Amino acid sequence: MAGKIVTLEITDLAFDGKSVAHLDGKVVFLKGGLPGEKVEAEITVTKPRYNTGIVTKLLTKSEHRIKAKCSHFGICGGCTWQDLKYEIQLMYKQKQVYDCLARIGNLSETEIDEIIPSEEIFNYRNKMEYSFHTSGDNSFTLGLHQRGHFDKIFDLKKCHLQAEPSSKIVNWMRDYVAKEEIPVYDVLEHTGYMRFLMIRTAAGTEELMINMVTNYGDFPDPEKFIEQILPDFPEITTIVHNQNGKKSNIATGEIEKILHGPGFITEKLLGRSFRISSNSFFQTNPKQTETLYRTAFEMLGPDSNDRVLDLYCGTGSIGILLADRVKEVVGVEIVPDAIVAARKNAEINGIENIQFYEANVKDYLNAGSQEIENFNILIIDPPRAGINPRALKKMLKLKPEKILYISCNPATFSRDAANIVESGYTLPRVKPVDMFPHTMHIELVSVFYREK
Ligand SMILES: C[S@@+](CC[C@H](N)C(=O)[O-])C[C@H]1O[C@@H](n2cnc3c(N)ncnc32)[C@H](O)[C@@H]1O
């Protein structure tokens, strides 16, 4: 069957951005194509329960198909839906939330509010991680991953997700590394030096950080580098160098050196200031983050007597924004840099009724301190994998009155939500918020109420 060319009608979009069709009673996940389109496709993999394939020819076009703005669209692993009208992207995201809640969570009675669109659909990101790649010869690329390939990077000329000068810095950097003959990291052989270029911006203050992530060793001639890059990009307010000599291909470092400026940028959210360092999590669509947090607080309805436990707190933004409306907040986060930033953020915003602990949520809950018995509100904002089941059990033992759960993955949210509801909570509604136009990512806000 693999290699066979077939004619298919696309009926849906799947969670990972692929399109969905059916062939001989089996589902086919396709790269390319939009619902309503008739396509010619090559079957690439056959499995007992499904096939995968790739669209080779469009036989009819969907009325919702538009011309993608980006010249890298189709190759780039970043945007999967740039060729689909934005309002239709939103419709499919809404449907995916519905499908996950019904299918995984068995929660078809929970109301799903209409998804909140992103105010900006281009240039909305404040952080991009560009990868260096070489196959061992003298040539290299600097850009983003090719769709579906962890080990293939294409040379990026312009990305429309982060405003300029982001792409211009990428192109400058590629020339600099080539001119200076700085070796590039080979991800398969684990040799070479340059690994990532991260660019972070702060819309509220117009500050800009570049962070070079390399294999072990000092950055060659940093003074010369700074002298050359700053006149070309006066927008850069800080430059940091992180060394990551581990095999895991992530853009965070074990050793950080500040080469220029303060080593952080400051963003403003809902009137407060937040320090963002190179290695800590910060929401990537700042305008929409304000909408997300505002929505979350409206749904939660905080009270001045509330004691709030903010789990997976990152740089502390949710707790800090909530602190003056409640009695006290405790934030827990695993990344040491994020906790340093969270404490600093509380200080620069003059917040005194908040404390932060650097810990794995599971360990913090296991430690069984008396303090944790007193929280009546739980805020949970975990990574995409959702909540560790043992940690969730511990959270539920605290019997909080309300749980505000913010999720970036409707599938793991639905799994966790089913467990929360089973242990005596109601989930009247969830509110999807679109933080990432043109990608399949969906953010959700929800509040669980303990049944009396
Ligand atoms: C989706 S982010 C949320 C951050 C924050 N609430 C915000 O809105 O900016 C998830 C955070 O959980 C942290 N994290 C992941 N696993 C963790 C764990 N087991 N224990 C504590 N924190 C964890 C990550 O470092 C990250 O900062």
The ligand as a Gaussian input file, in Angstrom:
#p B3LYP/6-31G(d) Opt

LIG

0 1
 C        3.086000      26.713000      30.911000
 S        4.369000      27.290000      31.930000
 C        3.474000      28.344000      32.998000
 C        4.239000      29.478000      33.611000
 C        3.448000      30.588000      34.282000
 N        2.304000      30.116000      34.994000
 C        3.095000      31.674000      33.307000
 O        1.913000      31.895000      33.008000
 O        4.024000      32.351000      32.832000
 C        4.761000      25.876000      32.857000
 C        5.856000      26.055000      33.865000
 O        5.951000      24.850000      34.621000
 C        7.302000      24.626000      34.953000
 N        7.403000      23.200000      35.305000
 C        7.422000      22.135000      34.483000
 N        7.425000      20.978000      35.181000
 C        7.407000      21.320000      36.500000
 C        7.390000      20.578000      37.713000
 N        7.372000      19.258000      37.696000
 N        7.381000      21.246000      38.877000
 C        7.393000      22.603000      38.897000
 N        7.391000      23.370000      37.771000
 C        7.396000      22.733000      36.589000
 C        8.043000      25.068000      33.706000
 O        9.390000      25.367000      33.993000
 C        7.233000      26.311000      33.306000
 O        7.760000      27.471000      33.885000

